[in-house]
Amino acid sequence: MTPRGAASGIHCPIGLYEKHEGELARLTEAINRSPTAHEKAQAAHDLRQSVSVLLDCDAYDEGNLNCRMCREVAILRNKTAAVVEKIGALHR
């Protein structure tokens, strides 16, 4: 298991992942630390907006392992954030 704050091991050919990795980690941590469902939902919404940059990457190359790993991480973060947003909506 990789310790928190350690380099991801994803080496984006255009540097997009590395550019957004810190913000994605910060927003994920904000979700984890938020005391209320409403605050978690807001952080999740922000995370989904940030992760969309990776999902919409025009340079995505199915043949590149780093691109595939980036896409899979982005998909998982997006799905997780979507669930958190739905839970937040239930608590309103």
Residue, then its C-alpha position, 0 to 999 in steps of 0.5 A: m500500500t502506498p503511503r498518503g502523500a507518496a508519488s502516485g506512480i502515474h506518469c502522464p505523457i502531457g503532465l495533466y495527472e501530475k498537475h491535478e493530483g494534489e487538488l484531487a488529493r486535497l478534495t478527497e481529504a476534504i470529503n473524509r474530514s468534513p463533519t456533515a453530509h452537506e459539507k461532504a457533498q460540497a467537497a464531492h461536487d468539487l472533486r467531480q468537477s476537478v476529476s472531469v478534466l482527467l476524464d475529458c483528456d484529449a490526449y488519452d491513449e488506450g495503448n498507454l498504461n499510464c493513461r489507462m491507470c489515470r482514467e481508472v483512478a478518475i472513474l473511481r474517484n468520480k463514482t465515489a464522489a457521486v455516491v457522496e453527493k447522493i448521500g448528501a442530498l438525502h440529508r437535506 
